[in-house]
Amino acid sequence: MSSANTSRPAFWRGARDAGPFLFVAGPFGALFGVVATEAGLNLAQVMGFSVVVIAGASQLAALQLMLDQAPAVIVLLSAVAVNLRMAMYSASLAPYLGAAPLWKRALVAYMNVDQTYAVSVLTFEDQPQMTLAERLSYFFGTCLPIIPVWIITTYIGALLGEAIPSDWDITFAVPVAFLAMVAPALRTPAHIAAAAASVVLAIVFGGLPYNLGLMPAGIGAMIVGAEVERRMGARFTPPSGGAK
Amino acid sequence: MTGWSDTSIWLIIVALGVATYTIRFSFLGLIGNRELPDWLLRHLRYTPVAILPALVTPGVLWPASAEGSLSLPHIAAALVAVGVGYWRKSAVLAAVCGVGAYLAVNAVV
């Protein structure tokens, strides 16, 4: 705790910078709580998902596939595949936080979600003079408006879900939530091509039983996105942040 | 939940949690500073936009509640969510408008 004094401002800076994302994490936590409860999970299971997994997209993916009565292996593989992007987050934080003690890195990993990652890595890139202690405090600061809010709003959503009459079918909200998450991420022609390929391949493979078509469609669409990016020339900033 | 025992639901939760944590811990915890090859990064970058649309396409085009036929409210909700999300760059606004579109079309049809 010797670094607490110097790193305290960094913590609050992180909390402030991540603050606006409260309005992303909150509604989606509530949405997961409502939908999962409506789908028939009990309160402990709903909270279990949000505390153990903390990854809304993969939680909703697992839920959708369980509703579709997909085999457990497909549920898991698909939900894990949705989270593979986090390997990239992990790799890109390593140059900034890799020297921290193991238990701190283990804690960072637990809370390394889309919003905490995005806010932190942009700041680390922008302010290379930050010390390791400041970076850690900053990262934990970004968690403050995200992780507790995610868990609390899941709980509120689960209570709401119990109050909603069970003959209301709100499973239509799951595709809407996903598409709402994906659409703002369609930043480049490569992203648009990947998403379009994803839909087309899902229709092509739609006849396969047990949602077996999802993996070939997903992998095919990843290849399309990567190939379009490659042909258009590498215009992205490497996520390691090394080259500016 | 129909078709799933409590035990199998918990197994899914724990297995998904462990796998997700392992992915998050991977480079930060074990592999350290080593760079991922470019081709792999290029593919990983597209995982969400490549997998999520394929995941929801059947639920939009052939929802269980419509017994496998096209459902206008589902399609309207999807198109509005994509359109608003792309145009306004806001997931929350897109979700709200998508749900609104579903309810509006459902009331009319």
Chai-1 contact restraints between the chains, C-beta under 6 A:
chainA,res_idxA,chainB,res_idxB,connection_type,confidence,min_distance_angstrom,max_distance_angstrom,comment,restraint_id
A,P27,B,V92,contact,1.0,0.0,6.0,A-B,restraint_1
A,A39,B,M1,contact,1.0,0.0,6.0,A-B,restraint_2
A,G40,B,M1,contact,1.0,0.0,6.0,A-B,restraint_3
A,L41,B,M1,contact,1.0,0.0,6.0,A-B,restraint_4
A,Q45,B,I9,contact,1.0,0.0,6.0,A-B,restraint_5
A,G48,B,I13,contact,1.0,0.0,6.0,A-B,restraint_6
A,F49,B,I13,contact,1.0,0.0,6.0,A-B,restraint_7
A,V52,B,I13,contact,1.0,0.0,6.0,A-B,restraint_8
A,V52,B,G17,contact,1.0,0.0,6.0,A-B,restraint_9
A,V53,B,L16,contact,1.0,0.0,6.0,A-B,restraint_10
A,V53,B,G17,contact,1.0,0.0,6.0,A-B,restraint_11
A,V53,B,T20,contact,1.0,0.0,6.0,A-B,restraint_12
A,A55,B,T20,contact,1.0,0.0,6.0,A-B,restraint_13
A,A61,B,L55,contact,1.0,0.0,6.0,A-B,restraint_14
A,M66,B,W4,contact,1.0,0.0,6.0,A-B,restraint_15
A,Q69,B,G3,contact,1.0,0.0,6.0,A-B,restraint_16
A,V75,B,I12,contact,1.0,0.0,6.0,A-B,restraint_17
A,L76,B,A15,contact,1.0,0.0,6.0,A-B,restraint_18
A,A79,B,L16,contact,1.0,0.0,6.0,A-B,restraint_19
A,V80,B,A19,contact,1.0,0.0,6.0,A-B,restraint_20
A,A81,B,I51,contact,1.0,0.0,6.0,A-B,restraint_21
A,V82,B,I51,contact,1.0,0.0,6.0,A-B,restraint_22
A,N83,B,T20,contact,1.0,0.0,6.0,A-B,restraint_23
A,N83,B,I23,contact,1.0,0.0,6.0,A-B,restraint_24
A,L84,B,L44,contact,1.0,0.0,6.0,A-B,restraint_25
A,L84,B,T47,contact,1.0,0.0,6.0,A-B,restraint_26
A,R85,B,L44,contact,1.0,0.0,6.0,A-B,restraint_27
A,R85,B,T47,contact,1.0,0.0,6.0,A-B,restraint_28
A,R85,B,P48,contact,1.0,0.0,6.0,A-B,restraint_29
A,M86,B,I23,contact,1.0,0.0,6.0,A-B,restraint_30
A,M86,B,R24,contact,1.0,0.0,6.0,A-B,restraint_31
A,A87,B,I23,contact,1.0,0.0,6.0,A-B,restraint_32
A,A87,B,S26,contact,1.0,0.0,6.0,A-B,restraint_33
A,M88,B,L44,contact,1.0,0.0,6.0,A-B,restraint_34
A,S90,B,R24,contact,1.0,0.0,6.0,A-B,restraint_35
A,S90,B,S26,contact,1.0,0.0,6.0,A-B,restraint_36
A,S90,B,F27,contact,1.0,0.0,6.0,A-B,restraint_37
A,S90,B,L28,contact,1.0,0.0,6.0,A-B,restraint_38
A,A91,B,F27,contact,1.0,0.0,6.0,A-B,restraint_39
A,A91,B,L36,contact,1.0,0.0,6.0,A-B,restraint_40
A,L93,B,L28,contact,1.0,0.0,6.0,A-B,restraint_41
A,A94,B,F27,contact,1.0,0.0,6.0,A-B,restraint_42
A,A94,B,L28,contact,1.0,0.0,6.0,A-B,restraint_43
A,A94,B,G32,contact,1.0,0.0,6.0,A-B,restraint_44
A,A94,B,N33,contact,1.0,0.0,6.0,A-B,restraint_45
A,P95,B,N33,contact,1.0,0.0,6.0,A-B,restraint_46
A,G98,B,G32,contact,1.0,0.0,6.0,A-B,restraint_47
A,G98,B,N33,contact,1.0,0.0,6.0,A-B,restraint_48
A,R105,B,L28,contact,1.0,0.0,6.0,A-B,restraint_49
A,R105,B,G29,contact,1.0,0.0,6.0,A-B,restraint_50
A,A109,B,R24,contact,1.0,0.0,6.0,A-B,restraint_51
A,A109,B,F25,contact,1.0,0.0,6.0,A-B,restraint_52
A,A109,B,L28,contact,1.0,0.0,6.0,A-B,restraint_53
A,N112,B,R24,contact,1.0,0.0,6.0,A-B,restraint_54
A,D169,B,S65,contact,1.0,0.0,6.0,A-B,restraint_55
A,F172,B,H74,contact,1.0,0.0,6.0,A-B,restraint_56
A,F172,B,Y102,contact,1.0,0.0,6.0,A-B,restraint_57
A,A173,B,V99,contact,1.0,0.0,6.0,A-B,restraint_58
A,P175,B,V56,contact,1.0,0.0,6.0,A-B,restraint_59
A,P175,B,G59,contact,1.0,0.0,6.0,A-B,restraint_60
A,P175,B,V60,contact,1.0,0.0,6.0,A-B,restraint_61
A,P175,B,A78,contact,1.0,0.0,6.0,A-B,restraint_62
A,V176,B,A77,contact,1.0,0.0,6.0,A-B,restraint_63
A,V176,B,A81,contact,1.0,0.0,6.0,A-B,restraint_64
A,V176,B,A95,contact,1.0,0.0,6.0,A-B,restraint_65
A,V176,B,G98,contact,1.0,0.0,6.0,A-B,restraint_66
A,V176,B,V99,contact,1.0,0.0,6.0,A-B,restraint_67
A,A177,B,A95,contact,1.0,0.0,6.0,A-B,restraint_68
A,F178,B,L52,contact,1.0,0.0,6.0,A-B,restraint_69
A,F178,B,V56,contact,1.0,0.0,6.0,A-B,restraint_70
A,L179,B,A78,contact,1.0,0.0,6.0,A-B,restraint_71
A,L179,B,A81,contact,1.0,0.0,6.0,A-B,restraint_72
A,L179,B,V82,contact,1.0,0.0,6.0,A-B,restraint_73
A,A180,B,A81,contact,1.0,0.0,6.0,A-B,restraint_74
A,A180,B,G85,contact,1.0,0.0,6.0,A-B,restraint_75
A,A180,B,A91,contact,1.0,0.0,6.0,A-B,restraint_76
A,A180,B,A94,contact,1.0,0.0,6.0,A-B,restraint_77
A,A180,B,A95,contact,1.0,0.0,6.0,A-B,restraint_78
A,A180,B,G98,contact,1.0,0.0,6.0,A-B,restraint_79
A,M181,B,A91,contact,1.0,0.0,6.0,A-B,restraint_80
A,V182,B,V49,contact,1.0,0.0,6.0,A-B,restraint_81
A,V182,B,L52,contact,1.0,0.0,6.0,A-B,restraint_82
A,A183,B,V82,contact,1.0,0.0,6.0,A-B,restraint_83
A,A183,B,G85,contact,1.0,0.0,6.0,A-B,restraint_84
A,A183,B,Y86,contact,1.0,0.0,6.0,A-B,restraint_85
A,A183,B,A94,contact,1.0,0.0,6.0,A-B,restraint_86
A,P184,B,G85,contact,1.0,0.0,6.0,A-B,restraint_87
A,P184,B,K89,contact,1.0,0.0,6.0,A-B,restraint_88
A,P184,B,A91,contact,1.0,0.0,6.0,A-B,restraint_89
A,A185,B,V49,contact,1.0,0.0,6.0,A-B,restraint_90
A,L186,B,Y86,contact,1.0,0.0,6.0,A-B,restraint_91
A,H191,B,V49,contact,1.0,0.0,6.0,A-B,restraint_92
A,A194,B,Y46,contact,1.0,0.0,6.0,A-B,restraint_93
A,A194,B,V49,contact,1.0,0.0,6.0,A-B,restraint_94
A,A194,B,A50,contact,1.0,0.0,6.0,A-B,restraint_95
A,A195,B,V49,contact,1.0,0.0,6.0,A-B,restraint_96
A,A195,B,P53,contact,1.0,0.0,6.0,A-B,restraint_97
A,S198,B,A50,contact,1.0,0.0,6.0,A-B,restraint_98
A,S198,B,P53,contact,1.0,0.0,6.0,A-B,restraint_99
A,S198,B,A54,contact,1.0,0.0,6.0,A-B,restraint_100
A,V199,B,P53,contact,1.0,0.0,6.0,A-B,restraint_101
A,V199,B,T57,contact,1.0,0.0,6.0,A-B,restraint_102
A,A202,B,A54,contact,1.0,0.0,6.0,A-B,restraint_103
A,A202,B,T57,contact,1.0,0.0,6.0,A-B,restraint_104
A,G206,B,P58,contact,1.0,0.0,6.0,A-B,restraint_105
A,L214,B,A54,contact,1.0,0.0,6.0,A-B,restraint_106
A,A217,B,A54,contact,1.0,0.0,6.0,A-B,restraint_107
A,G218,B,A50,contact,1.0,0.0,6.0,A-B,restraint_108
A,G218,B,I51,contact,1.0,0.0,6.0,A-B,restraint_109
A,G218,B,A54,contact,1.0,0.0,6.0,A-B,restraint_110
A,A221,B,A50,contact,1.0,0.0,6.0,A-B,restraint_111
A,M222,B,H43,contact,1.0,0.0,6.0,A-B,restraint_112
A,M222,B,Y46,contact,1.0,0.0,6.0,A-B,restraint_113
A,M222,B,A50,contact,1.0,0.0,6.0,A-B,restraint_114
A,G225,B,Y46,contact,1.0,0.0,6.0,A-B,restraint_115
A,G225,B,A50,contact,1.0,0.0,6.0,A-B,restraint_116
A,A226,B,R42,contact,1.0,0.0,6.0,A-B,restraint_117
A,A226,B,H43,contact,1.0,0.0,6.0,A-B,restraint_118
A,E229,B,R42,contact,1.0,0.0,6.0,A-B,restraint_119
